[in-house]
């Protein structure tokens, strides 16, 4: 299973590089995971104001 996850992660990285997207660092990926987790707990439609941090960022 670990080998399959590594293969999927490498495929994701390669796709990101090919499309010149910015999901290649730990910070961006962590944010995506947190937002996804929060979205699962909310009802739709999502309101972007619900994702603003205490410091005013997103």
Order of alpha helices (4+ residues) and beta strands (2+ residues): alpha-alpha
